[in-house]
Amino acid sequence: MSEYQSIYEESIQDPESFWAKAARRVHWYHQYDKVLDVVNNHYRWFVGGCMNSCYNAIDLHIENGRGDQLALIYDSPVTDTKKTFTYKELRKRIAKTAGILVNKGVVKGDRVIIYMPMIPEALIAMLACARIGAIHSVVFGGFAAHELAARIEDAKPRVIISASCGIEVSRVIKYKPILDEAIKKSTHKPTTCLIWQRPQERANMLPWRDIDWEIEEEKTEPVECVPLDATDPLYILYTSGTTGKPKGVVRSNGGHSVALKWSMDNIYNAKPGDVFWAASDVGWVVGHSYIVYAPLMNGCTTIIYEGKPVKTPNPGAFWRVCAEHRVNILFSAPTAFRAIKKEDPKAEWVKKYDLQALKAIFVAGERCDSDTLKWIQKITGKIVIDHWWQTETGWAIAANPIGLEAMPIKPGSPTKPMPGFNLKVLDEEGKECKRGKLGNLVIKLPLPPACLMSIWGDEARYKRAYLNHYPGYYLTGDSGYIDKDGYVFVMGRMDGVINVAGHRLSTGGMEEAISKHPDVAECAVIGVNDALKGEIPMAFVVLKDGIIRDKEAISDGIKQIVREEIGAIAGLHLVAVVNSLPKTRSGKILRSTMRSIADGTDWNMPSTIEDPSVLDTIIDALKALGYPLQSKEKKS
């Protein structure tokens, strides 16, 4: 039996013993009483244990003599700025920022929303919250006021931490007006907004609510870490749902620390002192897990990169960062490498840099196509690992654990399930599928440490979204299969959440925004395959009767609404105006059929369709948008 197989089977057959051993690498103020406790479908890890995530990420290394090691490298090609922080320097700023929050009345359990660009202060804000037991909720800096307002309404933060602006390539985005508008839209009002003023744009401050972070930090005394229960929430991270209302995934302190430290050792083969670069954003789960918490907990040096894979200033940006900072492990989305390939197909830029320090490249956030994976391998000469996980799990469901045992790579597969993830493939009746047969990917309970505790303030939605579909199993929402060798293949989403360049976006949320256009009667948004971004949203719109305005003007107006409501990340470039939408007799829009036609895959005429001729109008609209439509209807 292989080492992987032995360890995996132990984690499934005796999870308490397996995770108790992993927990030895975490600092505990007080040892836990029970490794796993199950109450009403809640799987609580390390009950009775007392610890602090910030202490494990920062203070512990200083006490162990690593205080002068580099903890953080900030590299910002958009501002031509580079900074470094040792663990001691980082602790000083985190402890003083935590002191500001304490002085503003923040106590254990209070929520703090963080709406920040990719600057060191984003990481400092997160760890300052963790230091005092405040629950942080980071909102991606590219989201519009409407999306930020929804999260303020749900999390009800005492304090919001933000910056005066973000920078996109050569464009300055003023954050403060977006923040002010979001607070105006929300019925909940924070007592304080802590603002980091950037030199590129100075924000106008409201004297009764807003305070200057830099000025406040200078006069504030640092505070120590607060001991917390392992089951206390560490953060809320909102992820898109099919209804358009975001779901607030809640993560606990103890299990999160244990699982992430295990993953750094065994999946990424990252050692203390290694330079670990997750080229993501702190607004997403990858940023939480592998920019902030996991690398620092494992004594690595992490990188905050304020830039893009291309255009900041060229397609050699990633290779420049890897060479300059001697990166050992690089982690990004396949989209980033597709963008590099598009601008530098012959890989001339990679030849300019010394990548000798680079041991491995990991990709996640969306399915990595075989061509992209092979191209990265070819141009870098490095091992490239695809792995699959979700906001809800916080770390990899399936991966190739090169720190434990490197397995042969099958392009298109994230390899095998990781310890604790008892992965199954079930059909709609709940029966386990045979090897190689497509079905719904589920995880037999209990979920391992670091997975979501619940949905913030909505227990019913937590059960409905994840547990009720197959009793005794967690529903991943992805379809796929497991082959004869035990390799996992993830084929796509079961629901209406699409993955644009690694960012999960709700089609329901976009449809809600489009419906606000005064000329729109109804609409449907689907995700269609895209060579660069993996998926992009496409909208089919039915206008109200009697509308005679120019369709191109209506299309432009719809795109603008989506940009304002969702944010530029949605990138709705494809809008087709049609006479009607294909529906079942019960009124359900046949989105999957529409997508199959657009993606060029064969499809069956649904037996429940109300009017088959409507599909002809969809095909005509797709042709007008330039889609070749190689697919054809399968005859039953």
N, C-alpha and C positions, 0 to 999 in steps of 0.2 A: 504494500500500500504506500502511495506517495505521501510526502510530508503534508502537502496541501490536503489530501483526502482524509488523512488521519486527524488533522486539526479541525477540518470542517465538520466531520462526523461527531467529534467531541462537542463542538459548539451546538450542534442540533440535539444530540442525545442527553447532554448534561450542561445546559447553558449556564447554570449557576456556578458550577465549578470552573468552566472556561473563563467567564467574565470576572470571577473573583481573582483569578491569576493575573488577568490583564489590569485589574484595578490596583495592583501593587505599584504600578508606575506613576500613580496619581498621589499627590499629597493630600492627606486627610487630617483635619484638626481632630476629628473623632471618627473612629472606624464605624462603618455601617453595621446595622443589626441583622439585616436580611438583604441578600443579593437581589432577589426578585420577589415582588409582591403583586398579586393580581387582584384588582378590585373593579368590578363592573366594566370589564373589557379594557381597563387601563393597566398597562404593564409598567410598574414603577420600579426603577433600578436603584439599588444601593440605599434602600430605605433606612433612615436613622443615621446615615453618614453625614458628616459635616465638612465642608470644603469651600474653596472659592476659586472660580475659573481664572480671574485676573492673577491671583497668587500663583497658580500653576503655570500661567503663561509668562509671568515677569519676575516676581519676587523670589520664587524658588531658585531660579538660575543665579540670581545675585547671591543668595545665601550659599549656593554651591560653588561660588568662585568664578562665575562666568559673567559678572557684571560689566566688564569692559569689552565683551564680545559685541560685534554688530548685531543688533536685533532687527533694524529696519533700514532699508534703502529706499529713498524717494527719488524717482526719476521722472521728470516731466518735460518731454520734448516740446510740448505746446507752450511752456513758459520759459524754456531753456534753464531749468532749475534742477539741481541735484542736492540732496541732503542725506546725511546718515545719522542714526541714533544708536547708541549702545543700549544695553538693557538698563543700565543705571540712568542714562539720560531719558529714556522712555518712561521709566517708573516715575521719575520726578514730575514729568508733565502729566502723566495719567493721574497721579495722586493729587496734584493741585487742581486738575479739572474735576476730579471727584469731589474735592473740597468746595468748588464753586456750586456743584449740584446740591451738596449737603446744606450749604448756606442759603440756597434758594428753596429749601424745604423738602427736597427729594429724600424719601426714605425707602427702605426695602419694600419691594412690591410695586412701587410707583412706576409708571411707564414714561419713557423718554423717546421721542421720535427723533431720528437723526436723518437729515436731508442734506447730504454732502457730496461734493465732487471727490475725485480720487486724489486726496491730499493726506498727509500724515495725521491731521486732526480728525479725520473720519475714524481711523483705527484708535486713536487716543480717546475719542468720545465713547466708542463701544466698550473699551476696557475700563474706562472710568465708571460707566454704568455697572459693569460686572463687579467692580471693586466694592461697591456699596450695596449691591443687591437690587439695584433698579433694573427694570426689564426694558432693554432697548428694542426699538423697532426701526430698522434702517429702511428708508424709502429711496429707491434709485433716483439719483439726481436728475435724470432725464424725464421723469414723469411730470405731467401737467398738473395744474391746480386742482382739477376735478378729482384725479386719482389720489393726490396727496390729501385732499379733504376727506375722501372716503376712509382713509387710514387714520386720520385724526379723529374722525367720528367714532370709529370702532375701538381704537386703542385708548382714547381719552388720556393723552399724555399730560403730565404736570408741566413738563418742560419740552421745548423743541430746540434742537441744536442744528444750526445751519451755517452756511457761508454766504458771502456776498455774491459769489458767482461761480459758475463752472465754465470750462473752456472746451469747445468742440473744434478741434483742428485749428482754424483761424478765427473762430466766432466765439464771442463772449456771451454767455447765457446768464442773465440777471436772475439769481435765485430769490432774492428778497421780495420782489413783486409777486412771484408765484406763491411764495409762502404766505404773504399777506392776503392774497386772494383766497387761498385754501382755508385759512383761518376764518375769513369772512364767510365762506360757504358752509363751514361746519358749525353745528350748534354747540359743540364743545370748544372752549377757549383755554389755551394753556396760560399759566400764570407768568411764564418767562420764556423768552426766546434768546438763546445764547448764539451770537453771530461772530464768525471768524471773518474779519475784513481782509480781503485780498487786494493787492495793489492794482490789479487789472480793473477793478470795479468796487467803489466804496458804496455800501448800502445806506439808504436813509433809515435812521433808527427812530423808533417810537419810544420816547423816554419813559413811559409808564409800563412798558413791557420788555423792550429789547435791551440787551447789555452786550458790550464789546468784550469778547472772549479774551483777547490778548491783554487788555487792560486789567480785567478781573483776575486773570491767572497770576499776574505779577504780584498782586497784593493778597493772594489767598494761601493759607497754610495747607500743606499736604495732609491727606488722611490715609489711615491704614485700611487693609482689606477687612471686610465684614464676614465672619463665618456664616455660611449658608447651608441649609439643608440640601442634600443632593437632589431632592425632588423639587426644589424651588425653581421657578422658571428663570432661564437665562435671557431668552429673547423671544420676540414675536416676529416672524417674517411672513409677509403677505405674498400669496401666490394666486395666480389667476384661477378662477372657477368658471364653470360653464354658464352660470347665471349672470356673470358680469360683476357680481359682488366679490371682492377679494376674500380669500380664506386666510386667517391669521394662524399660521402654523406655530405651535408653542414647543419650545425645546427646553429640557431641564439641564441643570448644571452638571450633576455627577456623571450620568450615563454618557453625556456628550463628551466630557473630558476623557473618559476611559476609552471610548470607541475611536476618537480622533487620534489619540496617542498610539493605539494599536495600528491604525491605518497608516500612520506615518512610517512606522517601523517595517510593517509587513507588506503593504501595498506599494508604497512609493520608494521604499528602501532609502529613506531620508534619515541621515544621522545628525546628531548635535553638531553645529558648526557648518552644516551644509547650507548653501544658498538655494532657497526654494521660491520659485516664481510662479504664482497662479495669475496669469494675465486675464483677469476678470475684473469685476467691480464689486465693491463691498455691498452694493445694493442687492446682489444676488446671493444665493446660498453658497456658491463656490467661494465668493469673497469672504463670507462669514467663516466657513470651515477652513479654507486653505490659503487665504491671505492673512487672516487675523489669528484665529485660535490654534489650529493644529501646528503650523510651523513654530510659533512661539512656545507652545506647550512642549514641543520636542527639542527646544534649544537651537532652532535653526535661525537663519537670517531670512526675513521675508522682504518682498519688494512691492511697493505701491507704485504703479506705473500710470501716469496720466498722459495717455496717448493712444494711438491706434496701431494696428499691424501694418498699415500703409498710410501714406500721406503725412506722416509725422516723423521725418519729412519724406520718407521713401519706403519701398518694400523691404529694405534691410533693417527696419526698426527693431524687430524681435531679435535678429541675430546680433545687432549692435549691443542691445541690453545684455544678452546672454554672454557675449565676449567680454564686455566691459566690467561686469559685476561677477564674472566667473560663476554663472548659474549652473547648479548641478542637476536640478529637476525643473523642467518647464511644463506647465499645465495650461491649456487653453482650449477654446472651442474649435471644431473643424472649420467653422466659418472663417476664422482668422487666417487659417492656412489657405483656404480657397481664395481669399482676397489677395494674399501674397502671390499665389500661383497665377492669378488673373493678371496682375501687374508685372510679374517677373517669371513668366512661364519657363524660361531656360535656367532659372535659379542662379543668375549671375551675382546677385547681392550676397548670397550666403557664402560665396567663395572669398569675400573680402574680410571675413571675420574668423577668429580662432575659437572654435567650439569644443576645444579639448576637454574642458571641465564638465561639459554637459553629458550626463549619464543616461538620461531617459526623457522622453517626451510623452505626456499623457494628454488625451483628448476626451472631452465629455461635454454635456449640455445639449447634445443632439446626436442623432445617429451619424457615425462617421462612415462615409461611403468608401469602398475598397480603393478606388482610384486615388482619393486624397490621402489615405493612410499610406499607400505604397509610395506616393510622391514624396511625402515627408521623410519616409525611411530612406529613399533613394538620394535625396539632396543633402541630408544631414549625416547619413551613416549611423544614426542612432536607433535604439529600440523605441518603437512607437506603440503605446498601449491605449486602446480604446476602453473606456469603462462607463458603466451606466448607473446613474443614481438620480435622486429627485430632491426637491426642496424638502419634502416630507421626511425623507430618510436621513438627510444631513451628511451622508457618506455613501460609498459605493455599494450598491446591491450586488453588482457583478463586476469583476475585474481580473486582471492577471497579477497576482501578488508577487512581484519580483523580489521583494525583500524576504519572502518566505520560500518561494519556489517558482521560478520563471517557467511558464508553460508555452508550448508552441502557439503561435498567433494564427488565428483564422480571421482574415479581413472580413469585416461586416459583423463580427461578434465581439462583445465585451468580455469574452472568455467565460468564467464560471462564477457561481454564486459565492459571495464572501461569507465568512463565519457568522452565524446567527441568522442569516437570511435563508430560510427554508423555502426556496422558490419552487413553485408549481405552475403548471399550465392547465387551466380548466376550460371546459366548454361551457356553453350557456346554461346547461343543466347542472353544472357543478361537478361533472365527472372529469377525472384526470385524463388529459390527452396523451396519446402514444407519442413516443419520441419522433420528432420531425413534423408533428402536426400543429398547425397554427391554432392558438386559443388565447385566452386572457391570462396574462401574467399576474400571479398572486403570491403573497407570502404567508405561509402558515404561521399563525400566532404561537408564541409571543414574538413581537418585533424585537430586534436586538437593541442595545443601548444606543442613544443619540437620535432615535427616531422620534417623531412627533408625539407629544403627550396628549394633545387635543387640538381643537380649533378654538381660538380665543373667544370666549363668551358665547359659544354656540356648540354645546355638547351634541345636540340633535344632528347638526350638520356634519360633525365629525363622524358619527356613526353611520349616517346616511351616505356620506361620500366615500368612506373607506371600509366599513365593517359589515354593513347590512347585505350587500350584494351576494356575498358568499360567507355565511356564518362560520366563524373560526378562521377566517382569512382576511388579510389586508389586501384591498384591491389597488393595484398600482395604477390602473387606468391605461396601461400599455398592453398591446397585443404582441404576440411573438411565439417562439417555440424553443425547445431544447433538443439538440441533435443527439445522435447515438453516442457521441463522446462526452456528453454532458455540457457542451458549449451552449450558451444562451444567445438567441438572436431576437433583438427587439425590433419590431416592424413598424410600429406607429401607435398613435393615440386612439383609444376607444371613444373619447369624448370630443368636445369642441374646443379644446385648448391646442393652439398651434405653437410651433417652436421656430421663432424667427431669430436666426443668428445666435442661438443658444438662450434666447429670452422667451419665456412662456407668456403668451398673450391669449386672452380670452376672446373668442369670436363673438360670444354673447355680449361682452363689453363693447366691442366695436359696433355690433348691430344696434345696441342701445344708443350709441353716439350718433350713428347714421340716421336713426329714426327721428332725431331732433331736427333734421333738415325739413323745412316747411313743404317741400315738394314731394317728399318720400312717403309712399303708402306702406310699403313693407320691403324688407331686404333680407339677404342671407350672406354671411361671410364664411368662406372656406379657406383652408390653407392648401396651397398648391406647391408642388416641388419647384425648387429654384437652385440652379447650379452653384450660386455663391452663398446664399443665406440658409440653405436647407429647405426652408419653407417661407413663403410670403403670403400675406392675406389678399384675397380677391373678393370683391363685393359685387353681388347681383342685386340690382335695385329696381323696384317697381314704383313708377310715379303715380301720383294721384291723378284722377281723371281731369281732363281739361287743361293740363299743364302744357304750355306751348313754348316755354323758354328753351333756349339752346341747351342741348344735352351735355355739351362739353363744359358749359358754365356750371351746370348742376353737378357734374362730376368733380370739377375743381372745388366747388363749395363743400361737397361731401368729404373730400380729402382734407380740407382745412378743418372741418369739424372734428374729424378723427385725430388730427394732429393736436388740436386744442384740448380735447377730452382725454385722450390716452397718452399723447406725447409723441415726439418725432420717431421714437423707436418702432412704432407700429408700421410706419412706412407704407401706407395704403396707396399704391400706384395704379392698381388695376380695378377699375370700376366699370361694370357693364350695365347699361340700362335695358331692361327686358320688360315684356308685356305681362308676364306672370312667372311664378316660381313653381317648379315641380313638387307636388305634395302627395302624401298618402290620402286616403279617403277620410282619415281622422284629422287631417290638417297638418301632419308632420312634414316639414320640408326635407326633401331627399338630398341632404348635403353629401353623403358618402357617394352617391351615384354621380352627382355633379363633379366631385373631386376626381373620381375615377376617369371620367371623360376628359377633364382638364389635364390630368397627369399622364394620359396616354395608356392607361391600363384597361384591359378588357372588363366589361361590365354586363350585368344581367338587367333586363327590364324588370323593375320591381313589380311583383304581383299586386301590390297594394296601391299602385299609382293611380291617381284620380283621372289624369288626362295625359296619356303618353305623348301626345303631340307637343306638349309644353317643352319636352326635352329638345325638340328641334330648334326652339328659340334659344335655348341655352347653348347648343352647338353653334348656331349662327353667331351668337354674341362672342363666343370663344374664338371663332375664326376671325371675327372683326378685330379682336385684340392681338391677333397674330399667332394663335396657338395652332400647331400643325395637326393635332387630333388624329394620332395614329391608332387610337383605341377603337374598338368596335364592340357592338353589342353581342354578347354570347347568346346563342339560341338554346333554349332549354329543350 
